[in-house]
Amino acid sequence: MGTRVVEFLAILLMALVLVPAGAHFFELPGKINLDRDVYFAVQQIYAGWALFGFAIFAALLTTVALAVLLRSDRTAMVFAVLGVAALLLNLAIFFTWTFPANEATASWTHPTDDWQLLRRSWEYSHAVNALVTVLGFCSVTLATLIYRE
């Protein structure tokens, strides 16, 4: 697969990862203070969003491939590696704060006594991940823009 194809796929897949991240970031102010019943009802709009996990892992694989392909240009490679790091950080944040909240609430279908703490963890971990994803997207895009064969 040519370098330009990998560059395109890396940018495209990072953009796909950015879509749900941006949605979570911008919905936070409207959701963070909802009462329990309304919050749990609203959370059901995310049913099926786990499929975005495929985009994250595809972006990770493609961005690793990009870093390897750009190794002859140190600066471009460093930006590609920063993209990889952003995706790995995204996954670390998700599995440390977001996923446990999903598990504790059965994907927000069963309220718990500590639901407000879980909500904060879920919402703010998504907001941080949105910022991390923007940085990753910018890094991958810069890597492709500055690469010189």
N, C-alpha and C positions, 0 to 999 in steps of 0.2 A: 504494500500500500504506500503510495507516495506521501512525501512530507506534507504537501499542501492539503491532501485529503485528511490526514490526521489532524492538521491544524484546524481545518474546518470542523471536523467532528468534535474536537476538544472544545472549541468555542460554542458550538451548537449544544453540546451536552451540558456544559456549564450554564448556558442560558436556560436550559430546561430545569436544572437544579435551582436556578434563581427564581423561577416562577412561583413555586409554592413557598419558598423562603420569603419572597416579597409579600405574598398574600398574608402570611402569618404576621409579618412585621407591621403591616398597615392595619390589620384587624385588631391588634392588641389594645389600642386606646378605647375602642368601642366595646370590648369584651371583658376587660380586666375587672370591672366592678359590677358585672351582672350578678344577680342572685343565683343561688344554686340551681334551681329548676330551669331557669332560662339558660344558664350557662351550659348545663348538661344537654339541653335540647339543641342549642346552637352547635355544640361540638359534633353533633351527628352529621353535619355537612361534610366532615372529613372522612366519612366512611369510604374506603377504597383508595385513599391517598397513599397508602403504603406502597402502592405501585410506583410511586416516585422514587422509591428505593432503587429500582432498576436504573434510573437515570443517574443516581449518585454513583453507583458502582460502575456503570458504563463510563461516566465522566472520569472516575478515578483511573480506570484501565487506560482510557484514551490519553489522559494527561500524563500518566507514567510513560506511555509510548512516545508522547510528544517530547518529554524531557530527554529520553534516550536519543530520539532523532535529532534534537537540537544540541547535542553535546559538543559539537564542533564550534558552537558560538556560546561562550561561557555566560554572557549576560542573558541571552535568550533562554538558555538552559536553567539558569537560576530562577527566572520568572516562572518557567514551567514547573520547577520544583516547588516554588511557593504556591502554585495552584494545587499541586498534589498535597502539600501540607495543609492548605485550607480545607480540602475535602476530607482529609484524615481528622482534622480538628472538628469539622462539622459532624462526622460520625461519632467522635468521642463525646462531644456535647450531647448529641442525640441519645446515645446509649447510657450516658451518666445521669441526665436529668429528664429528658422527654419520654423516653421509652418506659422508665420505671413509673412515671405518672400514668401512662397509658395502661400499663399492667395493673397497677393498684386500683384503677377505676374500671377495669374491663373495657378499655377504649371509651371511657366516659359514658358508660351505660349504667354503672352502679356507684352512686355517691358513697364516699367514705367520710369518716369524722374529720379527717385532715384534708378534705377536698380543696380548701382555700390555699393551703400550702402547696399542694400538688398543682393547682391551677397556676400559681405564681411561677413555680418551677417550669411548667410546661410552656407558659406564655413567654417568659423571659429567655428560656433556652432557645426558643424559636427566634426571638428577636436578635439574640446574639448570633445565632447561626445565619440569619439573613445578612448581617454585617460581614461575617466571615466569608460567606458565599460571594458577596459583592467583591471583596478583596481577591478571592480566588478567580472570579471571572475576569477582573481587571488584570491580574497577573498572567493568566493564560492568553488573554488578548494581547497584552504587551509582548509576551514571548513571541507570538506569531508576527507581530508588527515589526519587531526589531531584528528578527532572524535574517541572516544573510548567508546564503549557501556558499 
